[in-house]
């Protein structure tokens, strides 16, 4: 969902993704695992000595991770997922909420063909994440580690899952960008942009780093022009444990309809700042409605109507805000419903610090 929701600090996410692997100099064994004919690194990555850039042994990466990737089977179709370490001895699989939908039990098929029954223990429609408990997992299955930091643009990654029902598929690419806001569903920050092919059916599968084999994102959405998105690891680590323990996750709501400040906006509003979030409007009944000033007029510049009179958010807490993504990221990772935060705005030419208590973001059905 785009348009108005892309301008609001309200949140969710969706996913998909992946296509076959071409492994030069590799053969496939009877159990489907790739056997590399050249030496492989234990962690999947290697260095190109001539160029000094990071290369990737995708055969080794595939072998390292494939046993931890599953196909999620429902009456409506199939998606993907991966085994997550909850730290309590139980086995859980992370996937997308839209894969399990309203289903309470699913089939979980492992890479070597075993299928187990799984119980859905927690979902977040806004984040499009779900957790499935699986008893009696095969003894060879281990949880995939989740990265403790964001990847860097240019890092080599692989998307793994079951696109179009094609199990145990790997596609390769690089990290095209970080700190993105996914264009699908409600705007969820800290998303990873990749050019690794992501296709329907791999929803919920992992985007893994070549150098470590760790999950840097949950494959979320794919489209044309080699652009795909994955839910960032920081949000996975934050939301999934709550889904395991409480079955749900509460998101904060500020209620600003804002856009990243642009040069035309700055000129039209005679601003002395070049970075921040311009408050176009606020949503009635939210904390922002009382705290912030939205645009109260407009002017025409080069034939385009531009709003004027709105606040510019330049900082929240102890962090500066240069873009809408910065504001979303802080709200999602640093606040919970009921928290009071300090927001610095530029209003009528002067800076003001405002205390705002964020509330709980309602589900779409409640709006």
Secondary structure, 3 states (H helix, E strand, C coil): CCHHHHHECCCCCCCCCCCCCCCCCEEECCCCCEEECCCCCCCCEEECCCCCCEEECHHHHHHHHHHHEEEEEECCEEEEEEEEECCCCCEEEEECHHHHCCCCEEEEECCCCCEEEEEEEEEECCCCEEEEEECCCCCCCCCECECCCCCCCCCEEEEEECHHHCCCEEEEEEEEEEEECCCCCCCCCCEEEECCCCCCCCCCCEEEECCCCCEEEEEEEECCCCCEEEEEHHHHHHHHHHHHHHCCCCCEECCEEEEECCHHHHHHCCCCCCCCEEEEEECCCCHHHHHCCCCCEEEEECCEEEEECCCEEEEECCEECCCHHHHHHHHHHHCCCCCEEEEEEEECCEEEEEEEECEECCCHHHC
